[in-house]
Amino acid sequence: MRIPESELIINGDGSAFHIHLKPEELADKVILVGDPGRVDMVGEFLEEKEFRNASREFVSITGKYKGSRITVLSTGIGTDNIDIVLTELDALANVDFSTREIKPEHRALTILRIGTTGAIQEDIPLGSFIFSEISVGCDGLLNWYADMDRINIPEMEEAFKKHTGWDSHLSSPYFVKAGQKLIDAFKEGTVRGVTISAQGFYGPQGRVVRLPLAMPDMLDKFESFRFGEYRITNFEMESSAVAGMAAHLGHQAGTVCCAIANRYLKSSNTDYKPRVRELVEFSLERMAKI
């Protein structure tokens, strides 16, 4: 089946519409960061850098780390941008841009998002590295795609909605597991995470400035939720879409974040950049070995 021009837009130079990467520029291993400025910081660790692309919030570099070819790409903030990025990365890997036909052999990518996060458990100190083994999508993005039950953990979803008294006006949450290769690679040196992927920074993460919340006790409910050996560990804004889109498309993906705030303790660290740099090197070491 030929994919129409309106459904997959290809730029005149042969690159994907938003992220401006060309098929030959994409490595099998991809690191995603939210902040476009962080791409160059990650790029400092790479050798044999091939190019630097920039379009809006999407900045990219491909190079090598200890012989392993890696693409670094910024996404901006939010799951809506992850929908764009994951779809276009998959198209670069699995669609022939000259014919617009899906390639007969599937190419699987290994995708890691590196970011910052707010912990919600008392025993997770600032500076901890949290790997999102399971992400909780409160954003609604994956509900727009078919076969949700193929990637969702319905028993955990139902237990969560019952425990929190989930507001019926909100999108139904979904629970999606990271790729097993990444879970295994990041098992040592990180906190085992169940991560709330929120639709915004303020109300969706329980912050009150001037507007009251639909679920005023949501932080307490999230902190006290248990499902077997799992508990909610942290908030961020992209992990569910990264893991969920990747699972749908046949890729391995996960998210690792540095805790720069603890919502339970009401503490934060604005001087977190050195620790994030440590997380980048920690992550590159593991990505190179996968």
N, C-alpha and C positions, 0 to 999 in steps of 0.2 A: 504494500500500500504506500502510495506517495503522499507525504505529509504536505498539505497546502501551505503556500507562502503566508497566509494569514494566521496559521496556527504555530508555525515555527519560523520566526523572522530571522533571516541571515543577512548580515551587513554586506555591503559591496566588496569589502576586502576578504570575505569568507569567514568572518568571525561571528560568534553568537551575539544576538541583538543587544542584550544588556551588559553582559560581562566582558565582551570584546576579546574573548579568547578564541583562537583558531584550533581546530582539532589536533594539529601536530604540536601545539604548545602545551597541551594538557598531559601531566604526568599521571601515573596510576595511583599515586599517593597525593592527597590533597589536604592542606591545612586551611581551615576557615577562621578568620578573625573578624570581629565586628568593626573595629576602628580602622579606617583606611591607613592612618598613620602607623598602625602596628605592623603593616605588611613589610615596610622597610626595616623595622626592627628585627622581625623574623629573618628577613633577607640577609641581615648581617652575618647570620650563621651559615649561609649557603655559599657554595663555591660554584664556579662555572655558570653564573647566572646568564640566562639566554635572552631575556627581554624584561621590560617593565611596561605594563599597560595600565591606563587609568581612564575611567569613564564614570562620572558621578561618584557614587560611593564605592564603586567596584574597581579596586586596584589589584593587580596581579603580578607575580614574579614566578618563574620556574627556574630551579637550579638544583644543585646536588648537595646532600648532606651525608658525608662519609660514604660516598658512592651511590647513594639512593636518590633517585630523581623525585623531586617533590614540587608541587605547585602550591603557592600561597596566594589566597584570594580573600579580599575583604567583602563583607556582605551588608554592612550597615546594621541597623537595629530592627529586630522583629521577624516573626515567622512569615510575613508576607514577602519579605526579601528572600527568605530561605526557599520559598516556593519557586521564585525566579531562578535562584542560583542552582538549586539541585536539579531542576528541570533542564537548565541549559548545560550543566556539567554532564548530565546523562546523555543529552542529545549529542554533545561533542564526542562522547565515547561510543555511542551506539546507533547514531544515525549517519548515513553517508551524506555529507553536505552537498555533494555534486549531483546526486540523484534524488535526494530527499527520501530515500528508502531506509527502513530499519535494517541494520547489518545482520547477516545470518548468524554470526557468533557474538554472544553477549560479552562485553568487556566490563568487568567488575572493578569499581574504584574502592579505595580505602580512604575514608574521609573523617578527619578529626577537627572539631571546633574547639578552639582555645579561647577562653573568655574569663570574665570576672563574675562574681556571684555574691549573694547574701545568704549566709547560713541561718537556719531557724532552730537549731538544736543547741542547747547550752554547752555541750561537750565538744563542739567543733570550733577550735580557736581560729582567730584571724590568721590569714596566711596559709591555711590548709588547702591542699589540692583535692578537689572533689570530682570524682569521675561519675558521670550520670549513667549508672547501669540501667536504670529505668527512668524514662521521662514522662511527665504527666502533662499532656497537652490541654491546657485550658483556653487555647486560642481558637479552636474550632476549624483550623485549616484542613486537617486530614479528613474531617467529616464531609468535605466537598468531593472526595475521591471514593470510588467504588471499593468494595472488598475490605472495609475497615476491620472486620472481624479477623482477617488474615494476620494482622499485625497487632491488634489490640489484645489486652489481657482483661477479658470481661469481668471475671470474678473480682479482680482488684478494683476495677472501675465501680462496680456495684457497691462493694464494701466502702469505698471512699465516699461515694455520694450519700450513702446511708449515714456514715459517721459525721459528715460535715453538714448534713441537711441541705444538700446542694440546691441552690436557687434555680427554679425551673426556667427563668428568663435567660440564664446563662447557657452557653454552648456546653453540650455534654462532654466531659473530660474523657480523654483516651490515654491508655497506658501502653507505651511501646519500649521494647528492650533494645539496647545498643547492640551492635554487631559483636559476635562472640570473640572474634580475633582481637578486637580492641578491648573488650572486657578482660581478656586474659593478659594482654600486654600492659594494662594499667592497674592490674590487681594489687601490685606492690607499690607502696609509696603514696597511695591516695585513700581518701575516705570513700567508702562504698555509698554511692549516691542514688537517691530517688528524688528527682528534680522537678519542681513545679515550673513549667514553661508558661510564663504569664503573657497576656496580651498587651500589657502596658507596664509602666514603671511605678505609677502611683496607686490608684484604686485597685487594679488587678493584683497588686502585691500587698494589699492591706494598708497602704499609706493614706493618711487623712491630712489634707491641707485645708480645703474649704468645703469639699463635697463629702457627705456621709456615704458609708458603704452599704451595699445591698446585703452583705454578710459581715456584720460588725465583728463577730468573733472568729473570723476565718483563720487568723494566725494561730490562735489557740487550738482550733480544730485540726489544722494542718500539722502542727507540732505533735499533737497527741495521737494522730492516726498510726495504727500498726496493722500490718498484713503479714502474718507469719514473722519472718526475720527482717522484714523491710519496714522502714520508717521514712517520712519525708525529711530531707536533709537541707534543701536550699531552693532559692528562687533564681531564675534567670529568664531569658526571653526568646531563646531559639532552639534549645536542645530537642524538643519534641518533634519539630518539623525536620530537623536534620536526621534524626534517627528514623522517623516515620516515612519521610519521602524516600530515604535511602533503602529502607526495608521493602517498600513497594517496588522500587526500581531495580532491586537485586544488587545493592552495594552494601559494604560494611561501613558503618558510621557510628560515631559517638562524640561526646562532649566532655572536656575536662576544664574546670574553672578554678581560679584562685579566689578564696573567700576574702573579700575586702570589707565585709560588714557581717555582724551577727544581730539579726532582728530580735532574737530572744533576749540578748544581753543589751540591746540598744547601743552597740558599739560599732565603730567603723575606723578604717585606716585610709586616709586620702593619699598617703605616700606609699602606694602599693606597686609602683612600676618596677622597682628592682625585683620584687618577688614574682611578678608576672614574667619578667625576663628569665628568672630561674625556671618557671613553669614551661616556657618555650623551649629551653634547652633540654629539660627533662622529657618533654613530649617528642622532640626531634630524635632523641636517643631511642625512644621506643618505636617511633614510626620507622626509623631506619632498619630496625630488626624484624619488622613484620614481613 
